[in-house]
Amino acid sequence: MTLWYRVFGAGETEPAPGALLQQLNHHAVVTGRFSADQGGWFGAELVVAGSEPLEVERFLSTEDGVRAELNSWAAHLETCGEGPQYTLLMERMIQTKQMFTISDPTGAKSELCIVLCRCLAEVAEGVYQVDGGGFYSADGLLLIEDK
């Protein structure tokens, strides 16, 4: 079963591929192949020996359809509850400048995916979301449960 992770970054700093791989290699032996264009890297295939690769995509909020996706996430948060945490996260969705999606095809590399989410969220000044888990700060604090 594929497990999805998303990172919503308010900052414009592009996470450096080498730095990401360095952080991931503290937890497992990971190699990566990054695809890039004039806007920076937009995709990566991260391979842990003996398993299916993690697929990572990077989207800029200025790309076609991305702003609508972010607005959908803000609307989703609006249905999850009330209070200052929800309002702050809705605002975070609206302020997002870059979004990352991470696909773990087997759902077996959740610990590594969390490390990746935290690295991306820290560099991109953002938060991350785990399907079936919730929204988290860059340091791993659960902000809102979302099941």
C-alpha positions as CSV (number, residue, x, y, z in Angstrom):
1,M,0.0,0.0,0.0
2,T,1.4,3.4,-1.0
3,L,1.9,5.8,1.8
4,W,2.0,9.6,0.9
5,Y,3.8,12.4,2.7
6,R,3.6,16.1,1.8
7,V,5.7,19.1,2.8
8,F,4.4,22.6,2.5
9,G,7.1,25.2,2.6
10,A,6.7,29.0,2.9
11,G,10.3,29.6,2.1
12,E,11.8,29.8,-1.4
13,T,15.1,28.1,-0.5
14,E,15.6,25.0,-2.7
15,P,16.8,22.1,-0.6
16,A,20.2,21.0,-1.8
17,P,20.2,17.4,-3.1
18,G,23.6,16.6,-1.6
19,A,22.5,17.9,1.8
20,L,19.3,15.8,1.7
21,L,21.3,12.6,0.8
22,Q,23.8,13.4,3.6
23,Q,21.0,13.6,6.2
24,L,19.3,10.5,4.9
25,N,22.5,8.5,4.9
26,H,22.7,9.0,8.7
27,H,19.7,6.6,8.8
28,A,20.2,4.2,5.9
29,V,22.3,3.9,2.8
30,V,20.5,6.0,0.2
31,T,21.4,7.0,-3.3
32,G,19.4,9.5,-5.3
33,R,18.8,10.6,-8.9
34,F,17.5,14.2,-9.1
35,S,15.8,15.7,-12.2
36,A,16.2,19.5,-12.6
37,D,15.4,22.3,-15.0
38,Q,15.8,26.1,-14.8
39,G,13.5,26.3,-11.8
40,G,15.7,23.8,-9.8
41,W,15.1,20.2,-9.1
42,F,11.6,18.9,-9.5
43,G,11.9,15.2,-8.9
44,A,14.0,12.6,-7.2
45,E,14.2,8.9,-7.0
46,L,15.7,7.8,-3.7
47,V,16.9,4.2,-3.5
48,V,17.5,2.3,-0.3
49,A,19.3,-1.0,-1.2
50,G,17.0,-3.9,-1.8
51,S,13.7,-2.0,-1.8
52,E,11.5,0.0,-4.2
53,P,12.6,3.7,-4.5
54,L,10.9,6.6,-2.8
55,E,9.5,9.1,-5.4
56,V,9.9,12.7,-4.4
57,E,8.3,15.6,-6.4
58,R,8.8,19.3,-5.9
59,F,6.2,21.8,-7.1
60,L,6.4,25.6,-7.0
61,S,3.2,27.4,-6.2
62,T,3.5,29.4,-9.4
63,E,3.1,26.2,-11.5
64,D,-0.2,25.5,-13.2
65,G,-2.7,23.8,-10.8
66,V,-0.5,24.0,-7.7
67,R,-2.3,26.9,-6.2
68,A,-5.6,25.2,-6.6
69,E,-4.2,22.1,-4.9
70,L,-3.0,24.2,-2.0
71,N,-6.4,25.9,-1.7
72,S,-7.9,22.4,-1.5
73,W,-5.6,21.6,1.4
74,A,-6.7,24.9,3.1
75,A,-10.3,24.0,2.6
76,H,-9.7,20.5,4.0
77,L,-8.2,21.9,7.1
78,E,-11.3,24.2,7.5
79,T,-13.4,21.0,7.8
80,C,-11.1,19.4,10.4
81,G,-11.9,21.6,13.3
82,E,-11.7,25.1,14.8
83,G,-9.2,27.0,16.8
84,P,-5.9,28.9,16.3
85,Q,-3.9,25.8,15.1
86,Y,-6.3,25.2,12.3
87,T,-6.3,28.9,11.3
88,L,-2.5,29.0,11.3
89,L,-2.3,25.8,9.2
90,M,-4.8,27.2,6.7
91,E,-2.7,30.3,6.4
92,R,0.4,28.2,6.0
93,M,-1.3,26.4,3.0
94,I,-2.1,29.8,1.4
95,Q,1.5,31.0,2.0
96,T,3.1,27.9,0.6
97,K,5.7,28.7,-2.1
98,Q,6.9,25.1,-2.7
99,M,5.3,21.8,-2.0
100,F,6.9,18.3,-1.9
101,T,5.2,15.0,-2.3
102,I,6.9,11.7,-1.2
103,S,5.5,8.4,-2.3
104,D,6.5,5.2,-0.4
105,P,5.2,2.4,-2.6
106,T,5.3,-0.2,0.1
107,G,4.8,1.9,3.2
108,A,7.8,0.2,4.7
109,K,10.2,3.1,4.9
110,S,8.1,5.4,7.1
111,E,11.0,6.3,9.4
112,L,13.2,7.4,6.5
113,C,10.2,9.3,5.0
114,I,9.8,11.2,8.3
115,V,13.5,12.1,8.3
116,L,13.1,13.4,4.7
117,C,10.0,15.3,5.6
118,R,11.7,17.0,8.5
119,C,14.7,17.9,6.5
120,L,12.6,19.4,3.7
121,A,10.3,21.2,6.1
122,E,13.3,22.7,8.0
123,V,15.0,24.0,4.8
124,A,11.7,25.2,3.2
125,E,10.4,26.8,6.4
126,G,7.3,24.5,6.4
127,V,5.2,21.8,7.9
128,Y,4.6,18.3,6.8
129,Q,1.6,16.0,6.5
130,V,1.4,12.2,6.7
131,D,-1.6,10.4,5.4
132,G,-3.5,8.8,8.3
133,G,-1.4,10.7,10.8
134,G,-1.7,14.5,10.7
135,F,0.2,17.7,10.2
136,Y,3.6,18.2,11.9
137,S,6.0,21.0,12.5
138,A,9.6,20.7,11.1
139,D,10.8,19.3,14.4
140,G,8.2,16.5,14.4
141,L,5.6,18.0,16.8
142,L,2.1,16.9,16.0
143,L,0.1,20.1,15.2
144,I,-3.2,18.5,14.1
145,E,-4.3,14.9,14.0
146,D,-5.9,14.0,10.6
147,K,-7.2,10.5,10.3
